[in-house]
Amino acid sequence: MDPRYDQLILYYADQYQIPRMLLATTLTLEAVDDQGWYSAFIDDSNRVNAGEAMYGGDRLTRAFGGSKLTFMDTLERLHGSPGIGMQNIHIDTVQQVNTYYQRNYPDSPMAQGLYSQSMEGTILTLDTPDGNTHYAAAYLRELADQRTGRMADHTGDLTVNDMAIVYGAYRSGIVSYGGLEKYKTWTVPGGTGQKFIRYLAAYGKYYN
């Protein structure tokens, strides 16, 4: 893990009240699995597309930029990763997270900075280490809420098994478990979860 991310990981894990090693290991696996040429191409394209949607000189350019954002996000889903809609977070995941915090934590410090700008502006924010870490933490908190059925501090109530299952949902969605109720009661991490556990042993110890 790049040490420049250390303070961001600590800050956002504390803000969203999730285990630091959950966020650190998630970001590590993103770097391992999702930083190839294909993902770089998606990111570069979305950077241009978001800029066109926000700053295009005419209405047609702005509309075309927005439509290309949606198209590139669809391509990324075909690739099968959790989402470099921009730096590992899909466009529709951003929308989902924003809605979740607007609905459930509207006055909480956790909601600060999540839905205060346009979608295109958010996509450009995701192109920064701060923005990517922020949204990753927010999404993991949402998934931890849903896993436990509690909207509460999760820094001490997730086992390693829980974290591996939460990471599986981060990668492939709760739908990959067959729905919310099965996600809540799932007990055996799949292949993705097992990989998380291996990396947790290697990297997570630095964030305990």
TAUR-V201579 format. One record per residue. D_LAST is the distance of its C-alpha to the last C-alpha in Angstrom with 2 decimals. Layout:
d_last
D_LAST
D_LAST
This chain:
d_last
14.51
16.77
15.24
17.40
15.21
12.09
13.40
14.68
11.52
9.86
13.30
14.13
11.05
11.74
15.43
15.43
13.15
11.26
7.71
6.43
6.24
9.69
11.10
10.06
11.49
14.37
15.35
15.25
17.54
19.71
20.27
21.15
23.34
24.84
25.78
29.13
32.56
33.12
30.14
31.10
34.58
33.40
31.41
34.38
36.74
34.81
34.53
38.32
38.87
36.87
38.74
42.02
41.23
40.46
42.86
45.56
48.98
50.58
49.84
50.22
47.68
45.11
45.81
45.63
42.25
40.86
42.37
40.89
37.37
37.96
39.56
36.78
34.20
36.42
36.56
32.79
32.65
35.21
32.88
30.44
27.14
25.01
26.45
27.20
29.58
28.07
24.94
23.80
24.73
28.17
30.73
31.21
27.47
27.52
30.50
28.89
25.78
28.13
30.29
27.47
26.33
29.95
30.77
27.85
26.19
29.08
28.55
24.78
22.86
21.19
24.68
25.29
26.25
26.20
29.91
31.63
33.14
35.18
33.83
34.98
33.23
29.97
30.41
30.87
27.78
25.80
27.08
24.79
21.10
20.66
22.67
21.15
17.53
18.93
20.78
18.16
15.85
19.01
20.07
16.88
17.16
20.80
20.16
17.69
20.50
22.98
21.15
20.82
24.05
22.51
22.13
19.42
15.88
13.73
10.22
10.96
13.89
13.04
13.06
12.40
16.15
16.10
13.73
16.06
19.02
17.88
17.52
21.00
22.32
20.83
22.71
25.92
26.17
26.44
29.98
28.85
28.11
31.56
30.81
28.64
29.61
28.85
25.49
24.61
25.69
24.83
23.36
23.39
21.50
24.07
24.08
21.83
19.26
19.59
19.00
15.77
14.64
15.80
14.00
10.68
11.21
12.17
9.95
6.77
5.59
5.93
3.80
0.00
